[in-house]
Amino acid sequence: VIAAALLDYPLGAVWLGLFLMGYTALLVRFPYAWLVVIPALLPIMDFTPWTGRFFFDEFDLLILTTLAFYYWQKPKWRIRSLLSIPTILLLAVFTVLYGVSLLKGLLPLHELNANSFNNYYSPYNSLRVGKGFIWSLLLLPLLQHSVRRYRYAPHYFAYGVLLGLTGVAIFAILERLVFASLFDFTSDYRINALFSTMHVGGGHIESYLMMSLPFITLLFVSSAHGFIRSISGIALFINGLYTLLVTFSRGGYIGFVIGFVVLLFALLVCFRKQLHVTKRSLLILPLLVITLLMALPVLRGSIIQHRFGVIDQDRNSRVYHWHDALAMRDYDIVTTLFGMGLGSYPRTFFWLNTENTHPATYEIASENGNNYLRLRGGDLLFMGQYLAIEPHTPYRLLLDIRGETDKMGLSTSLCEKSVQYSLRCSWVGTRTTRKRDWEHVEQVINSNDVGERVAGGLLKRPIQLTFYNGNGASKLLDVDNVQLLDKSGTNLLTNGDFTRGSDFWFFAAEKHNPWHIFNFWVHLIFDQGWLGVSAFFLLFANAIYNCCRQLLRQNVFSAILLSSFSGFMVVGFVDSPFDAPRLTLLFFLLLFFALMRTPSEWARI
């Protein structure tokens, strides 16, 4: 499967293959390395905006490589599970119910075509949404084996999370430098780092930060290399907190405060027999001062004041949205018990929403063996491809266009674009002159100031060629044979004739409600029904109870997990983190750590 996926991978397949081979060699030498590599690469190994692949991507190949290595050489003898019998039963029940909801979203199986794995309306979106939990379940035997075999396995995983957090913070700072500025707290630009799942909105970066920030604690409580660890911890705390602050997420701010309080209380319980003042315990004071000094300029900025100023209005719209999501479900006992099915929300919203929202769509259509891009009008949706553009340069745009009526317009733009936002743009308009007949168009589009250097001339913003059908809801517009030629006649676009489906093309949407329910529990009810929610609640409650028990054994790792879960659930009140499979994977790996029974000496720092 890995080999077949690499043969079909659209960008740098050889380099990705060499990386996976190197990773396998690392596992041969250090079998526990996966505990570091997977959480480290989970938030940053995301090339979707450039490849156009978001159902099965490069990170999935990393997981498959890990599983292939383990199951190839796994021990033949039976090892007693580190999960208790009640936990195994709860997990089994939840897994069965999860599988039912997955099949409910997937069935009946549709014919495989160019659109099966390139849009959220596809029934196969059930597999995309479900793969996070599936990966975690397949990794569970390897996780138990690693924890039993390696004394510091939880800490290896924690250091992997810290490496991933470091990567996110670095990309967030670069993103601020490129698209805004480090200390501009009036611009409405909100970061998304490398979380490509935020191309349709959502708070995925906040959910990730809630799970990862508490792990910085390990750098302060360990006695080995205390000074170096403390300096590293302070530096990562500053960068991680800055990353959170520039998300301008109200839920993220509240989740951070609650998670921080839970962490302090859990550490007090953990070290209740050692409550004398030490130099390391005094570090809490400069961290609090740093938090206050960093938060004040942001909280005084116009953007966050505006966001808190409209909190009542946003609450009312979200409550209506939650009720709308529940009202769209089928009225039968099967749906009540098992939900509408994993990944079924976007297509359900498309047909049944009552919010006066008309999502635009796209598809790769085919006619006489020829593929082309079909854009259906509606709310703002941009289909684009990243490319290299020079400023103040004319480019020749060639394309074939067809509309269901004459005088239909296609907007083509060169924009400096992040995952969600467009800044400077240069655009041209194209109109059809005939009805339902292909027309060849050649135009000149000048980049103007698009692509000029920023950050003191050190950096350039990424640039995307985008298409937008603004002809009104349900109006069809077809595009094919797209080329963007520079002065030398070189075509800068890849797959402009769409023979490879939607490879290299990636979409972004302005309205976010069609894609997310924006509440963790409502999302579970919609996808998995009351049985799925109940099973998850019991499993999660068991994990919290186990963490509380471990605190009495001075288990710092359990204190970190409690803080992570607390912040995650606070953000989950206004977000749907399980829309992003990587977040689902990370959450369940943390949940499995919380559920496992480990000797108390392994948990000590």
Disulfide bonds with the S-S distance in Angstrom:
Cys415-Cys425 1.97
